Amino acid sequence: MTTLEHNAQAVQDALAAAGLDCTVVEFPASTRTAQEAATAIGCSVAQIAKSIVFRTAGSKRAVLVIASGAKRIDPARVESVLGERLEKATPEFVRAATGYAIGGVPPCAHRQPVVVFIDRDLLELDRLWAAAGTPNAVFGLSPGQLIELTGGTVLAVA
């Protein structure tokens, strides 16, 4: 049995606590970007469920937007639902809010509660791959499992 890095193990523990039969996999190569992850896994970039953290301008809340690695997020679509402007989050804010560095932010197991939006386009895919706490760890899941895991709001964000 392989021992996972601490952050990857925290994600694995959260998956188990949620009752999901998903396994965190660590790669020797980086999975930090959607393209790197797709190459390491052997899947399409569209199947990478990238996690992008924003900060609301007024309340300074963390907002996690999960979208296909092949799509570009339109913050205005999320802003219209939140009723608040989004700002680019700094690496320090991302780590403080989630407990993870950019490039390894998982859709679960965050340090603080975050508002989650899931791009509707992800629902068209059978299998997704998400970051698992480090720049070289991922786990596979279905779109339904992603919604169950995060409690996120499905919205056209790309």
PyRosetta script that sets phi, psi and omega in degrees:
from pyrosetta import init, pose_from_sequence

init()
pose = pose_from_sequence("MTTLEHNAQAVQDALAAAGLDCTVVEFPASTRTAQEAATAIGCSVAQIAKSIVFRTAGSKRAVLVIASGAKRIDPARVESVLGERLEKATPEFVRAATGYAIGGVPPCAHRQPVVVFIDRDLLELDRLWAAAGTPNAVFGLSPGQLIELTGGTVLAVA")
pose.set_psi(1, 129.8)
pose.set_omega(1, -179.4)
pose.set_phi(2, -85.8)
pose.set_psi(2, 138.1)
pose.set_omega(2, 177.4)
pose.set_phi(3, -88.2)
pose.set_psi(3, 131.1)
pose.set_omega(3, 178.6)
pose.set_phi(4, -85.1)
pose.set_psi(4, 151.8)
pose.set_omega(4, 172.1)
pose.set_phi(5, -59.1)
pose.set_psi(5, 153.2)
pose.set_omega(5, -173.8)
pose.set_phi(6, -49.2)
pose.set_psi(6, -51.4)
pose.set_omega(6, -178.6)
pose.set_phi(7, -66.2)
pose.set_psi(7, -37.7)
pose.set_omega(7, 178.0)
pose.set_phi(8, -66.2)
pose.set_psi(8, -37.1)
pose.set_omega(8, 177.8)
pose.set_phi(9, -66.7)
pose.set_psi(9, -36.5)
pose.set_omega(9, 177.1)
pose.set_phi(10, -61.8)
pose.set_psi(10, -38.4)
pose.set_omega(10, 177.4)
pose.set_phi(11, -68.6)
pose.set_psi(11, -44.2)
pose.set_omega(11, 178.0)
pose.set_phi(12, -59.1)
pose.set_psi(12, -41.5)
pose.set_omega(12, 178.6)
pose.set_phi(13, -64.2)
pose.set_psi(13, -39.6)
pose.set_omega(13, 178.2)
pose.set_phi(14, -66.0)
pose.set_psi(14, -38.4)
pose.set_omega(14, 177.6)
pose.set_phi(15, -63.4)
pose.set_psi(15, -44.1)
pose.set_omega(15, 178.6)
pose.set_phi(16, -64.5)
pose.set_psi(16, -42.2)
pose.set_omega(16, 179.5)
pose.set_phi(17, -63.0)
pose.set_psi(17, -30.5)
pose.set_omega(17, 178.5)
pose.set_phi(18, -81.4)
pose.set_psi(18, -3.3)
pose.set_omega(18, 179.4)
pose.set_phi(19, 77.6)
pose.set_psi(19, 19.8)
pose.set_omega(19, -179.1)
pose.set_phi(20, -96.7)
pose.set_psi(20, 134.3)
pose.set_omega(20, 178.6)
pose.set_phi(21, -89.5)
pose.set_psi(21, 72.4)
pose.set_omega(21, -179.5)
pose.set_phi(22, -124.7)
pose.set_psi(22, 144.7)
pose.set_omega(22, -177.1)
pose.set_phi(23, -120.6)
pose.set_psi(23, 127.4)
pose.set_omega(23, 175.0)
pose.set_phi(24, -74.0)
pose.set_psi(24, 133.3)
pose.set_omega(24, 178.9)
pose.set_phi(25, -121.2)
pose.set_psi(25, 130.8)
pose.set_omega(25, 176.2)
pose.set_phi(26, -104.3)
pose.set_psi(26, 136.3)
pose.set_omega(26, -179.5)
pose.set_phi(27, -110.4)
pose.set_psi(27, 151.2)
pose.set_omega(27, 175.6)
pose.set_phi(28, -70.2)
pose.set_psi(28, -27.2)
pose.set_omega(28, 179.1)
pose.set_phi(29, -93.8)
pose.set_psi(29, 160.8)
pose.set_omega(29, -179.9)
pose.set_phi(30, -67.5)
pose.set_psi(30, 141.7)
pose.set_omega(30, 171.2)
pose.set_phi(31, -121.6)
pose.set_psi(31, 26.2)
pose.set_omega(31, -173.9)
pose.set_phi(32, -65.5)
pose.set_psi(32, -40.3)
pose.set_omega(32, 177.9)
pose.set_phi(33, -101.5)
pose.set_psi(33, 162.3)
pose.set_omega(33, 179.0)
pose.set_phi(34, -59.8)
pose.set_psi(34, -41.5)
pose.set_omega(34, -179.8)
pose.set_phi(35, -66.3)
pose.set_psi(35, -43.6)
pose.set_omega(35, 178.1)
pose.set_phi(36, -61.4)
pose.set_psi(36, -42.3)
pose.set_omega(36, 179.9)
pose.set_phi(37, -63.7)
pose.set_psi(37, -46.9)
pose.set_omega(37, -179.2)
pose.set_phi(38, -60.8)
pose.set_psi(38, -40.2)
pose.set_omega(38, 178.7)
pose.set_phi(39, -64.7)
pose.set_psi(39, -46.2)
pose.set_omega(39, -179.3)
pose.set_phi(40, -64.5)
pose.set_psi(40, -40.9)
pose.set_omega(40, -176.7)
pose.set_phi(41, -78.3)
pose.set_psi(41, -35.9)
pose.set_omega(41, -174.5)
pose.set_phi(42, 88.4)
pose.set_psi(42, 36.8)
pose.set_omega(42, 178.8)
pose.set_phi(43, -125.9)
pose.set_psi(43, 179.6)
pose.set_omega(43, 177.6)
pose.set_phi(44, -81.1)
pose.set_psi(44, 154.7)
pose.set_omega(44, 177.3)
pose.set_phi(45, -61.1)
pose.set_psi(45, -31.4)
pose.set_omega(45, 179.3)
pose.set_phi(46, -60.8)
pose.set_psi(46, -28.2)
pose.set_omega(46, -177.7)
pose.set_phi(47, -81.1)
pose.set_psi(47, -6.4)
pose.set_omega(47, 178.5)
pose.set_phi(48, -83.2)
pose.set_psi(48, 118.8)
pose.set_omega(48, 178.2)
pose.set_phi(49, -89.9)
pose.set_psi(49, 89.6)
pose.set_omega(49, -176.8)
pose.set_phi(50, -76.3)
pose.set_psi(50, 143.3)
pose.set_omega(50, -179.7)
pose.set_phi(51, -109.6)
pose.set_psi(51, 113.9)
pose.set_omega(51, 179.5)
pose.set_phi(52, -114.4)
pose.set_psi(52, 125.6)
pose.set_omega(52, -179.3)
pose.set_phi(53, -99.5)
pose.set_psi(53, 130.7)
pose.set_omega(53, 173.4)
pose.set_phi(54, -115.3)
pose.set_psi(54, 168.5)
pose.set_omega(54, 174.2)
pose.set_phi(55, -124.4)
pose.set_psi(55, 133.4)
pose.set_omega(55, 177.3)
pose.set_phi(56, -72.0)
pose.set_psi(56, 141.3)
pose.set_omega(56, -174.4)
pose.set_phi(57, -67.0)
pose.set_psi(57, -40.0)
pose.set_omega(57, -176.2)
pose.set_phi(58, -85.6)
pose.set_psi(58, -59.9)
pose.set_omega(58, -173.7)
pose.set_phi(59, -85.5)
pose.set_psi(59, -9.2)
pose.set_omega(59, 179.2)
pose.set_phi(60, 60.9)
pose.set_psi(60, 31.2)
pose.set_omega(60, 176.5)
pose.set_phi(61, -79.9)
pose.set_psi(61, 151.5)
pose.set_omega(61, 174.5)
pose.set_phi(62, -83.9)
pose.set_psi(62, 131.7)
pose.set_omega(62, 177.5)
pose.set_phi(63, -123.4)
pose.set_psi(63, 121.1)
pose.set_omega(63, 179.3)
pose.set_phi(64, -101.3)
pose.set_psi(64, 122.4)
pose.set_omega(64, 176.8)
pose.set_phi(65, -111.6)
pose.set_psi(65, 122.7)
pose.set_omega(65, -179.6)
pose.set_phi(66, -107.8)
pose.set_psi(66, 120.2)
pose.set_omega(66, -176.8)
pose.set_phi(67, -140.0)
pose.set_psi(67, 165.1)
pose.set_omega(67, 176.6)
pose.set_phi(68, -62.8)
pose.set_psi(68, 140.8)
pose.set_omega(68, 177.0)
pose.set_phi(69, -61.3)
pose.set_psi(69, -16.1)
pose.set_omega(69, -179.9)
pose.set_phi(70, -91.5)
pose.set_psi(70, -3.3)
pose.set_omega(70, -174.9)
pose.set_phi(71, -113.5)
pose.set_psi(71, 155.8)
pose.set_omega(71, 175.2)
pose.set_phi(72, -104.4)
pose.set_psi(72, 131.8)
pose.set_omega(72, -178.4)
pose.set_phi(73, -78.7)
pose.set_psi(73, 136.0)
pose.set_omega(73, 174.9)
pose.set_phi(74, -103.9)
pose.set_psi(74, 99.2)
pose.set_omega(74, -177.5)
pose.set_phi(75, -56.1)
pose.set_psi(75, -28.4)
pose.set_omega(75, -179.0)
pose.set_phi(76, -60.4)
pose.set_psi(76, -32.4)
pose.set_omega(76, 179.4)
pose.set_phi(77, -67.7)
pose.set_psi(77, -37.5)
pose.set_omega(77, 177.0)
pose.set_phi(78, -73.7)
pose.set_psi(78, -41.2)
pose.set_omega(78, 179.1)
pose.set_phi(79, -57.7)
pose.set_psi(79, -37.6)
pose.set_omega(79, -178.3)
pose.set_phi(80, -65.7)
pose.set_psi(80, -30.4)
pose.set_omega(80, 178.0)
pose.set_phi(81, -82.0)
pose.set_psi(81, -41.5)
pose.set_omega(81, -179.2)
pose.set_phi(82, -73.2)
pose.set_psi(82, -29.9)
pose.set_omega(82, -174.9)
pose.set_phi(83, 73.9)
pose.set_psi(83, 24.6)
pose.set_omega(83, -178.1)
pose.set_phi(84, -148.5)
pose.set_psi(84, 144.1)
pose.set_omega(84, -179.4)
pose.set_phi(85, -73.2)
pose.set_psi(85, 144.0)
pose.set_omega(85, 176.9)
pose.set_phi(86, -101.1)
pose.set_psi(86, 144.7)
pose.set_omega(86, 175.0)
pose.set_phi(87, -119.0)
pose.set_psi(87, 156.7)
pose.set_omega(87, 173.4)
pose.set_phi(88, -66.2)
pose.set_psi(88, 132.4)
pose.set_omega(88, 178.9)
pose.set_phi(89, -85.3)
pose.set_psi(89, 139.8)
pose.set_omega(89, 175.9)
pose.set_phi(90, -76.9)
pose.set_psi(90, 158.3)
pose.set_omega(90, 175.8)
pose.set_phi(91, -55.6)
pose.set_psi(91, -36.3)
pose.set_omega(91, 179.9)
pose.set_phi(92, -66.6)
pose.set_psi(92, -41.5)
pose.set_omega(92, 178.1)
pose.set_phi(93, -64.4)
pose.set_psi(93, -43.6)
pose.set_omega(93, -179.7)
pose.set_phi(94, -59.2)
pose.set_psi(94, -46.9)
pose.set_omega(94, -179.0)
pose.set_phi(95, -66.1)
pose.set_psi(95, -41.2)
pose.set_omega(95, -179.7)
pose.set_phi(96, -64.7)
pose.set_psi(96, -40.2)
pose.set_omega(96, -176.4)
pose.set_phi(97, -77.6)
pose.set_psi(97, -39.2)
pose.set_omega(97, -173.0)
pose.set_phi(98, -105.0)
pose.set_psi(98, -27.8)
pose.set_omega(98, -173.6)
pose.set_phi(99, 91.3)
pose.set_psi(99, 3.7)
pose.set_omega(99, -175.5)
pose.set_phi(100, -130.4)
pose.set_psi(100, 154.3)
pose.set_omega(100, 176.5)
pose.set_phi(101, -83.8)
pose.set_psi(101, 153.3)
pose.set_omega(101, 174.9)
pose.set_phi(102, -54.7)
pose.set_psi(102, 136.3)
pose.set_omega(102, -178.2)
pose.set_phi(103, 99.5)
pose.set_psi(103, -9.3)
pose.set_omega(103, 178.4)
pose.set_phi(104, -137.8)
pose.set_psi(104, 9.4)
pose.set_omega(104, -176.1)
pose.set_phi(105, -69.1)
pose.set_psi(105, 117.7)
pose.set_omega(105, 178.9)
pose.set_phi(106, -84.3)
pose.set_psi(106, 168.6)
pose.set_omega(106, 177.5)
pose.set_phi(107, -79.8)
pose.set_psi(107, -0.5)
pose.set_omega(107, -176.7)
pose.set_phi(108, -144.7)
pose.set_psi(108, -179.6)
pose.set_omega(108, 174.2)
pose.set_phi(109, 61.2)
pose.set_psi(109, 42.2)
pose.set_omega(109, -179.1)
pose.set_phi(110, -85.7)
pose.set_psi(110, 154.1)
pose.set_omega(110, 179.2)
pose.set_phi(111, -64.5)
pose.set_psi(111, -39.8)
pose.set_omega(111, -179.5)
pose.set_phi(112, -125.9)
pose.set_psi(112, 157.8)
pose.set_omega(112, 174.7)
pose.set_phi(113, -62.5)
pose.set_psi(113, 138.1)
pose.set_omega(113, 177.3)
pose.set_phi(114, -127.1)
pose.set_psi(114, 150.9)
pose.set_omega(114, 173.9)
pose.set_phi(115, -81.2)
pose.set_psi(115, 131.2)
pose.set_omega(115, -175.3)
pose.set_phi(116, -119.9)
pose.set_psi(116, 132.1)
pose.set_omega(116, 172.3)
pose.set_phi(117, -122.0)
pose.set_psi(117, 137.8)
pose.set_omega(117, 179.8)
pose.set_phi(118, -118.2)
pose.set_psi(118, 126.5)
pose.set_omega(118, -179.6)
pose.set_phi(119, -65.9)
pose.set_psi(119, 132.0)
pose.set_omega(119, -178.5)
pose.set_phi(120, -56.4)
pose.set_psi(120, -31.8)
pose.set_omega(120, -178.6)
pose.set_phi(121, -60.6)
pose.set_psi(121, -26.8)
pose.set_omega(121, 179.3)
pose.set_phi(122, -64.8)
pose.set_psi(122, -25.3)
pose.set_omega(122, -178.1)
pose.set_phi(123, -69.0)
pose.set_psi(123, -15.6)
pose.set_omega(123, -179.9)
pose.set_phi(124, -81.2)
pose.set_psi(124, -9.2)
pose.set_omega(124, -177.0)
pose.set_phi(125, -99.8)
pose.set_psi(125, 150.7)
pose.set_omega(125, 178.4)
pose.set_phi(126, -81.4)
pose.set_psi(126, -39.2)
pose.set_omega(126, -173.9)
pose.set_phi(127, -132.4)
pose.set_psi(127, 134.4)
pose.set_omega(127, 177.5)
pose.set_phi(128, -120.9)
pose.set_psi(128, 160.3)
pose.set_omega(128, 174.9)
pose.set_phi(129, -130.6)
pose.set_psi(129, 128.9)
pose.set_omega(129, -177.6)
pose.set_phi(130, -122.3)
pose.set_psi(130, 155.4)
pose.set_omega(130, 176.4)
pose.set_phi(131, -63.5)
pose.set_psi(131, 150.2)
pose.set_omega(131, -176.3)
pose.set_phi(132, -128.0)
pose.set_psi(132, 42.1)
pose.set_omega(132, 170.3)
pose.set_phi(133, 97.8)
pose.set_psi(133, -15.1)
pose.set_omega(133, 177.1)
pose.set_phi(134, -137.3)
pose.set_psi(134, 164.9)
pose.set_omega(134, -179.7)
pose.set_phi(135, -73.2)
pose.set_psi(135, 7.3)
pose.set_omega(135, 176.0)
pose.set_phi(136, -140.0)
pose.set_psi(136, 22.2)
pose.set_omega(136, 179.6)
pose.set_phi(137, -124.5)
pose.set_psi(137, 138.5)
pose.set_omega(137, 179.8)
pose.set_phi(138, -142.5)
pose.set_psi(138, 167.7)
pose.set_omega(138, 170.3)
pose.set_phi(139, -145.5)
pose.set_psi(139, 150.0)
pose.set_omega(139, 179.7)
pose.set_phi(140, -97.4)
pose.set_psi(140, 148.5)
pose.set_omega(140, 177.9)
pose.set_phi(141, -162.6)
pose.set_psi(141, 168.3)
pose.set_omega(141, 177.0)
pose.set_phi(142, -90.2)
pose.set_psi(142, 162.2)
pose.set_omega(142, 175.6)
pose.set_phi(143, -57.7)
pose.set_psi(143, -38.7)
pose.set_omega(143, 178.3)
pose.set_phi(144, -62.7)
pose.set_psi(144, -39.7)
pose.set_omega(144, 177.2)
pose.set_phi(145, -66.0)
pose.set_psi(145, -35.4)
pose.set_omega(145, 178.0)
pose.set_phi(146, -63.0)
pose.set_psi(146, -44.2)
pose.set_omega(146, 178.9)
pose.set_phi(147, -64.1)
pose.set_psi(147, -45.0)
pose.set_omega(147, 179.3)
pose.set_phi(148, -60.9)
pose.set_psi(148, -43.8)
pose.set_omega(148, -176.9)
pose.set_phi(149, -65.2)
pose.set_psi(149, -41.2)
pose.set_omega(149, -172.9)
pose.set_phi(150, -97.9)
pose.set_psi(150, -24.3)
pose.set_omega(150, -171.7)
pose.set_phi(151, 66.3)
pose.set_psi(151, 20.6)
pose.set_omega(151, -175.3)
pose.set_phi(152, -71.3)
pose.set_psi(152, 157.6)
pose.set_omega(152, 176.9)
pose.set_phi(153, -87.9)
pose.set_psi(153, 125.7)
pose.set_omega(153, 178.3)
pose.set_phi(154, -82.4)
pose.set_psi(154, 130.4)
pose.set_omega(154, -174.5)
pose.set_phi(155, -155.0)
pose.set_psi(155, 148.1)
pose.set_omega(155, 173.0)
pose.set_phi(156, -75.0)
pose.set_psi(156, 102.8)
pose.set_omega(156, -177.0)
pose.set_phi(157, -111.1)
pose.set_psi(157, -8.3)
pose.set_omega(157, -177.1)
pose.set_phi(158, -100.3)
pose.dump_pdb("model.pdb")
